[in-house]
């Protein structure tokens, strides 16, 4: 079980945002709050139906939501999101790595959160030949369904 001190909220910026395809499938009934937030020092890149977040010191901000899980749902949600994001600690095949970063809420407050960032090999490929998403907001960068 994850110690209470490690039960950080999640910063989501792609298919887990409200109105996006994975939001209801993974988050409905499992969260207490969803607050607009942004992450500095990152750039979004287009992926195959979802974005990748690549850390870049001069990049950002990336726009998303800070999702706080219900305590009773935290362990399941963490495990489910790791599977969705194809993340396993130390696995060289990871598409994403789960890292702790500081995000900023609209009122200027900051919070530490789990963020899924592109794994090093994926990030290198995206920097070399990927398509960056201008404005740091995946949801507003594409036509609505």
Backbone torsions as a table, in degrees:
resi	resn	phi	psi	omega
1	UNK	NA	141.2	-179.7
2	UNK	-73.2	128.6	177.1
3	UNK	-58.4	147.8	-177.9
4	UNK	-54.1	-37.3	-178.1
5	UNK	-64.2	-25.4	-178.9
6	UNK	-92.1	2.4	-177.6
7	UNK	-83.3	72.2	-177.9
8	UNK	-81.2	155.2	170.7
9	UNK	-69.4	173.9	-179.3
10	UNK	-115.9	137.1	171.6
11	UNK	-98.0	117.5	-178.6
12	UNK	-114.0	142.1	-172.8
13	UNK	-137.4	2.5	-176.5
14	UNK	-132.9	-120.1	-172.8
15	UNK	-71.1	-6.4	177.1
16	UNK	-94.6	-3.1	179.2
17	UNK	-72.1	154.2	177.1
18	UNK	-52.8	134.7	179.9
19	UNK	87.5	-6.4	-179.6
20	UNK	-98.5	162.0	-168.9
21	UNK	-59.1	-33.3	-177.4
22	UNK	-93.7	-5.4	-178.2
23	UNK	-58.9	-58.1	-177.3
24	UNK	-66.9	-38.7	-177.2
25	UNK	-62.3	-34.1	-175.0
26	UNK	-110.7	-30.0	-170.1
27	UNK	-107.4	-23.9	-177.0
28	UNK	-56.3	125.2	178.2
29	UNK	79.8	-1.1	-177.1
30	UNK	-111.2	-3.9	-175.8
31	UNK	-122.4	153.9	176.9
32	UNK	-100.7	-33.6	179.3
33	UNK	-143.4	152.6	173.9
34	UNK	-137.5	108.0	-175.8
35	UNK	-118.3	132.5	175.7
36	UNK	-55.9	138.7	-178.5
37	UNK	-152.3	171.6	177.4
38	UNK	-141.8	155.2	-179.4
39	UNK	-125.0	120.9	176.7
40	UNK	-83.1	163.6	174.5
41	UNK	73.2	32.9	-179.1
42	UNK	-151.7	156.4	177.0
43	UNK	-130.7	139.9	174.3
44	UNK	-91.6	142.6	174.9
45	UNK	-124.6	148.2	176.7
46	UNK	-66.8	140.0	173.9
47	UNK	-125.6	-173.0	-179.8
48	UNK	-79.7	72.6	-180.0
49	UNK	95.8	2.6	178.3
50	UNK	-156.8	158.8	-178.7
51	UNK	-92.7	162.2	168.6
52	UNK	-113.8	139.7	174.2
53	UNK	-102.3	123.5	179.5
54	UNK	-116.0	127.4	-179.8
55	UNK	-73.0	127.5	178.8
56	UNK	-141.1	117.0	-174.7
57	UNK	-50.9	-35.7	-177.9
58	UNK	-96.0	4.4	-175.4
59	UNK	-87.3	171.3	171.4
60	UNK	99.5	-178.4	2.5
61	UNK	-83.0	154.4	170.7
62	UNK	-93.3	135.3	-178.7
63	UNK	-99.1	142.1	178.9
64	UNK	-169.9	-154.6	178.8
65	UNK	-128.2	146.0	171.8
66	UNK	-95.2	115.1	-174.6
67	UNK	-104.4	123.8	176.7
68	UNK	-107.1	121.1	-177.9
69	UNK	-78.8	147.7	169.4
70	UNK	-62.2	137.3	-179.2
71	UNK	-53.3	-39.9	-178.4
72	UNK	-70.6	-16.4	-178.0
73	UNK	-105.2	-4.7	-169.8
74	UNK	-59.1	-52.7	-176.0
75	UNK	-58.6	-46.1	179.8
76	UNK	-64.8	-43.3	-179.3
77	UNK	-63.7	-44.3	178.6
78	UNK	-58.7	-46.7	179.5
79	UNK	-63.9	-43.7	-179.8
80	UNK	-63.7	-41.4	-179.9
81	UNK	-69.0	-36.5	175.7
82	UNK	-60.9	-40.7	178.3
83	UNK	-67.3	-47.3	179.3
84	UNK	-55.3	-44.1	-176.0
85	UNK	-86.2	5.4	179.2
86	UNK	53.4	48.0	-179.1
87	UNK	-114.0	129.2	170.7
88	UNK	-137.1	129.2	-176.9
89	UNK	-50.8	125.7	175.4
90	UNK	77.1	1.5	-177.4
91	UNK	-81.4	120.9	-178.8
92	UNK	-67.5	-11.3	179.2
93	UNK	-89.1	0.2	-178.7
94	UNK	-54.8	138.0	168.9
95	UNK	-82.6	-34.0	-179.2
96	UNK	-128.5	158.0	168.6
97	UNK	-116.6	143.1	176.1
98	UNK	-96.7	118.2	-176.0
99	UNK	-129.1	161.0	175.8
100	UNK	-96.6	127.0	177.6
101	UNK	-137.8	160.8	177.4
102	UNK	-93.8	129.0	177.1
103	UNK	-115.6	159.2	-177.7
104	UNK	-115.7	129.4	176.7
105	UNK	-83.3	167.4	-177.1
106	UNK	-60.0	-30.5	-179.3
107	UNK	-82.7	3.1	179.0
108	UNK	93.8	-12.5	176.9
109	UNK	-66.0	152.3	178.3
110	UNK	-117.5	157.4	179.3
111	UNK	-150.0	144.9	172.0
112	UNK	-80.9	139.9	-176.2
113	UNK	-149.2	155.7	168.5
114	UNK	-74.4	136.4	176.7
115	UNK	-135.0	133.5	174.0
116	UNK	-90.9	113.7	-179.9
117	UNK	-110.5	154.8	178.5
118	UNK	-57.2	134.0	176.7
119	UNK	-61.8	157.0	-173.9
120	UNK	-52.0	-45.5	-179.9
121	UNK	-64.9	-41.5	178.1
122	UNK	-65.0	-44.3	-179.7
123	UNK	-60.7	-41.9	179.6
124	UNK	-62.5	-42.4	178.2
125	UNK	-64.3	-41.6	-180.0
126	UNK	-65.9	-42.6	178.1
127	UNK	-60.7	-36.2	-177.2
128	UNK	-76.1	-39.4	-172.8
129	UNK	-146.9	13.6	180.0
130	UNK	-83.1	171.0	177.6
131	UNK	-107.5	112.5	179.0
132	UNK	-71.4	148.2	177.6
133	UNK	-97.5	110.7	-179.3
134	UNK	-64.0	143.9	177.1
135	UNK	84.0	-9.4	175.7
136	UNK	68.0	20.9	-178.8
137	UNK	-130.7	100.0	-176.9
138	UNK	-60.5	-43.9	-175.9
139	UNK	-61.0	-38.4	-177.3
140	UNK	-89.1	-3.8	-176.9
141	UNK	-89.2	-4.6	-176.1
142	UNK	-131.2	159.5	179.4
143	UNK	-64.4	143.8	177.8
144	UNK	-76.1	148.4	179.6
145	UNK	-73.7	NA	NA
